[in-house]
């Protein structure tokens, strides 16, 4: 956020904190029109994207720990005396596995795409 002024830096934090641009603008002391104009600027948009990514990574780290605890609970429920509880637990585990597998494949595809794109860009830049 080195290229942002003080108000822009505060606005980035406010956008992450508030549900609407209007509320973020009000808390920053600028108009929502100003925020919309800043969002069109590369430095501001990049700073906001970076801040959103940092926030997402923080939340994902926390959720990862909770997912481990959740899986342990489901594992214990697989030993229940009640068929319905065991069945629901197994179903939940299967759904969790399917979701994680799909996400993993999506990330792999995205990484492969990024590598191909970089190779194409390098080839293109080498020709110019």
LUMDREN-375108 format. One record per residue (C-alpha): residue number from 0; residue in three letters; x, y negated, z. Coordinates in steps of 0.05 Angstrom, whole numbers, m for minus. Example, Ala and Ser with C-alpha at 12.3 -4.5 7.8 and 13.67 -1.06 7.14 Angstrom:
LUMDREN-375108
[pt 0,"ALA",[246,90,156]];
[pt 1,"SER",[273,21,143]];
END
This chain:
LUMDREN-375108
[pt 0,"UNK",[0,0,0]];
[pt 1,"UNK",[61,m44,m9]];
[pt 2,"UNK",[31,m84,m66]];
[pt 3,"UNK",[m34,m101,m30]];
[pt 4,"UNK",[m48,m163,11]];
[pt 5,"UNK",[m72,m159,82]];
[pt 6,"UNK",[m146,m163,64]];
[pt 7,"UNK",[m138,m109,11]];
[pt 8,"UNK",[m103,m63,61]];
[pt 9,"UNK",[m159,m73,111]];
[pt 10,"UNK",[m210,m62,55]];
[pt 11,"UNK",[m180,6,39]];
[pt 12,"UNK",[m189,28,111]];
[pt 13,"UNK",[m259,m3,113]];
[pt 14,"UNK",[m282,35,51]];
[pt 15,"UNK",[m261,100,84]];
[pt 16,"UNK",[m296,81,148]];
[pt 17,"UNK",[m362,54,123]];
[pt 18,"UNK",[m417,89,82]];
[pt 19,"UNK",[m427,32,32]];
[pt 20,"UNK",[m384,m19,m3]];
[pt 21,"UNK",[m428,m74,25]];
[pt 22,"UNK",[m414,m51,97]];
[pt 23,"UNK",[m340,m44,81]];
[pt 24,"UNK",[m338,m114,51]];
[pt 25,"UNK",[m374,m144,111]];
[pt 26,"UNK",[m326,m112,160]];
[pt 27,"UNK",[m267,m137,120]];
[pt 28,"UNK",[m294,m208,112]];
[pt 29,"UNK",[m299,m207,36]];
[pt 30,"UNK",[m357,m201,m12]];
[pt 31,"UNK",[m378,m134,m43]];
[pt 32,"UNK",[m363,m167,m110]];
[pt 33,"UNK",[m291,m177,m88]];
[pt 34,"UNK",[m286,m104,m68]];
[pt 35,"UNK",[m314,m82,m135]];
[pt 36,"UNK",[m263,m126,m171]];
[pt 37,"UNK",[m207,m98,m128]];
[pt 38,"UNK",[m229,m27,m146]];
[pt 39,"UNK",[m214,m44,m218]];
[pt 40,"UNK",[m142,m61,m201]];
[pt 41,"UNK",[m92,m4,m209]];
[pt 42,"UNK",[m54,m17,m144]];
[pt 43,"UNK",[m117,m21,m102]];
[pt 44,"UNK",[m149,40,m135]];
[pt 45,"UNK",[m85,79,m125]];
[pt 46,"UNK",[m79,58,m52]];
[pt 47,"UNK",[m151,78,m40]];
[pt 48,"UNK",[m140,145,m75]];
[pt 49,"UNK",[m78,158,m33]];
[pt 50,"UNK",[m115,141,31]];
[pt 51,"UNK",[m173,185,12]];
[pt 52,"UNK",[m125,242,m3]];
[pt 53,"UNK",[m90,234,64]];
[pt 54,"UNK",[m157,235,100]];
[pt 55,"UNK",[m179,296,61]];
[pt 56,"UNK",[m115,333,78]];
[pt 57,"UNK",[m124,317,151]];
[pt 58,"UNK",[m195,343,151]];
[pt 59,"UNK",[m175,405,112]];
[pt 60,"UNK",[m122,421,163]];
[pt 61,"UNK",[m172,416,219]];
[pt 62,"UNK",[m224,457,182]];
[pt 63,"UNK",[m172,510,167]];
[pt 64,"UNK",[m163,521,242]];
[pt 65,"UNK",[m238,524,253]];
[pt 66,"UNK",[m245,573,196]];
[pt 67,"UNK",[m197,621,231]];
[pt 68,"UNK",[m239,616,294]];
[pt 69,"UNK",[m302,626,254]];
[pt 70,"UNK",[m274,688,220]];
[pt 71,"UNK",[m255,716,289]];
[pt 72,"UNK",[m327,707,313]];
[pt 73,"UNK",[m354,742,251]];
[pt 74,"UNK",[m304,798,262]];
[pt 75,"UNK",[m329,808,333]];
[pt 76,"UNK",[m401,807,309]];
[pt 77,"UNK",[m385,865,262]];
[pt 78,"UNK",[m382,908,325]];
[pt 79,"UNK",[m452,888,349]];
[pt 80,"UNK",[m502,943,367]];
[pt 81,"UNK",[m554,908,325]];
[pt 82,"UNK",[m555,926,251]];
[pt 83,"UNK",[m583,857,231]];
[pt 84,"UNK",[m526,821,265]];
[pt 85,"UNK",[m473,866,234]];
[pt 86,"UNK",[m506,857,165]];
[pt 87,"UNK",[m509,781,171]];
[pt 88,"UNK",[m437,778,195]];
[pt 89,"UNK",[m413,822,137]];
[pt 90,"UNK",[m453,780,88]];
[pt 91,"UNK",[m423,716,116]];
[pt 92,"UNK",[m353,744,111]];
[pt 93,"UNK",[m365,765,39]];
[pt 94,"UNK",[m392,696,21]];
[pt 95,"UNK",[m332,663,55]];
[pt 96,"UNK",[m285,709,17]];
[pt 97,"UNK",[m319,694,m50]];
[pt 98,"UNK",[m317,619,m37]];
[pt 99,"UNK",[m243,620,m18]];
[pt 100,"UNK",[m226,664,m78]];
[pt 101,"UNK",[m262,617,m125]];
[pt 102,"UNK",[m227,557,m96]];
[pt 103,"UNK",[m160,591,m100]];
[pt 104,"UNK",[m171,607,m174]];
[pt 105,"UNK",[m194,535,m187]];
[pt 106,"UNK",[m130,508,m154]];
[pt 107,"UNK",[m88,557,m194]];
[pt 108,"UNK",[m121,535,m259]];
[pt 109,"UNK",[m113,462,m241]];
[pt 110,"UNK",[m39,472,m227]];
[pt 111,"UNK",[m29,510,m292]];
[pt 112,"UNK",[m65,455,m330]];
[pt 113,"UNK",[m21,402,m297]];
[pt 114,"UNK",[42,441,m316]];
[pt 115,"UNK",[18,446,m389]];
[pt 116,"UNK",[1,373,m390]];
[pt 117,"UNK",[70,354,m363]];
[pt 118,"UNK",[102,398,m416]];
[pt 119,"UNK",[60,365,m471]];
[pt 120,"UNK",[77,295,m444]];
[pt 121,"UNK",[151,313,m442]];
[pt 122,"UNK",[148,340,m513]];
[pt 123,"UNK",[111,278,m537]];
[pt 124,"UNK",[159,230,m502]];
[pt 125,"UNK",[218,268,m532]];
[pt 126,"UNK",[190,256,m602]];
[pt 127,"UNK",[180,181,m594]];
END
